[in-house]
Amino acid sequence: MAKYKIVVDKDLQDIVPAYIESKKAELVSLSAMQAAGNLEELRKSGHKLAGSGGGYGFDRLSEIGRQLETAARTSDVPGVASALAGMKDYLENLEVVYE
């Protein structure tokens, strides 16, 4: 059973899978930024993530984006790691139901 069950409007059924896949690919890029210590790019990416998640019904992704943005802005390296771990967990344990 999925840890995170999200109900999304059936009108978004054609675009949500691509959005989720793009977030999985983005996580790889974010992890590379983390490894390189690129906090400014992590901050920008966190801001974008915060803005996009809720638009598709993924409020948790928006929360993670805000965490990432704040942690990167304040040079909170453990906070960045926590946000990325949260994003990974969310994406790996997400079940989308269309209604």
C-alpha positions in Angstrom: 0.0 0.0 0.0 1.3 3.5 -0.9 2.3 5.8 1.9 0.9 8.8 0.0 -2.4 8.5 -1.8 -3.3 11.6 -3.7 -6.6 12.2 -5.5 -6.2 14.2 -8.7 -8.9 15.5 -11.0 -9.3 13.1 -13.9 -8.9 15.9 -16.4 -5.2 16.0 -15.4 -4.7 12.3 -16.1 -2.8 12.9 -19.3 -0.2 15.3 -17.8 0.3 14.1 -14.2 2.4 11.0 -15.0 4.8 13.2 -17.0 4.9 15.7 -14.2 5.8 13.0 -11.7 8.5 11.6 -14.0 10.0 15.1 -14.4 10.1 15.5 -10.6 12.0 12.2 -10.4 14.5 13.4 -12.9 14.7 16.7 -11.1 15.6 14.9 -7.9 18.7 13.4 -9.6 19.7 17.0 -10.6 19.0 18.3 -7.2 21.2 15.6 -5.6 24.0 16.5 -8.0 23.6 20.2 -6.9 23.7 19.1 -3.3 26.9 17.1 -3.9 28.5 20.1 -5.6 27.4 22.4 -2.7 25.4 24.6 -5.1 23.1 26.1 -2.6 22.0 29.0 -4.9 20.7 26.6 -7.6 19.0 24.5 -4.9 17.3 27.6 -3.6 16.0 28.5 -7.0 14.9 24.9 -7.7 13.2 24.7 -4.3 11.3 27.9 -5.1 10.1 26.5 -8.5 9.1 23.2 -6.8 7.1 25.1 -4.2 5.2 26.9 -6.9 4.4 23.9 -9.1 3.4 21.1 -6.7 0.1 22.5 -5.5 -1.0 23.3 -9.1 -1.1 19.5 -9.8 -2.6 18.5 -6.4 0.8 17.6 -4.9 0.8 19.9 -1.9 3.5 17.9 -0.2 5.8 18.6 -3.0 5.2 22.3 -2.5 6.0 21.9 1.2 9.2 20.1 0.3 10.1 22.9 -2.2 9.6 25.5 0.6 11.8 23.4 2.9 14.5 23.1 0.3 14.4 26.8 -0.6 14.7 27.9 3.0 17.4 25.4 3.9 19.5 26.4 0.9 19.0 30.1 1.5 20.2 29.7 5.1 23.1 27.3 4.2 21.4 24.6 6.3 23.1 21.6 4.6 21.4 19.0 6.8 18.1 20.7 6.0 18.8 20.4 2.3 19.5 16.7 2.8 16.3 16.3 4.7 14.2 18.0 2.1 15.7 15.9 -0.7 15.2 12.7 1.3 11.6 13.7 1.9 11.2 14.3 -1.8 12.6 10.9 -2.7 10.4 9.2 -0.1 7.3 11.0 -1.4 8.0 10.2 -5.1 8.8 6.6 -4.4 5.7 6.0 -2.3 3.1 8.0 -4.2 -0.2 6.6 -5.5 -2.3 8.8 -7.7 -6.0 8.2 -8.0 -7.9 10.0 -10.7 -11.5 11.1 -10.0 
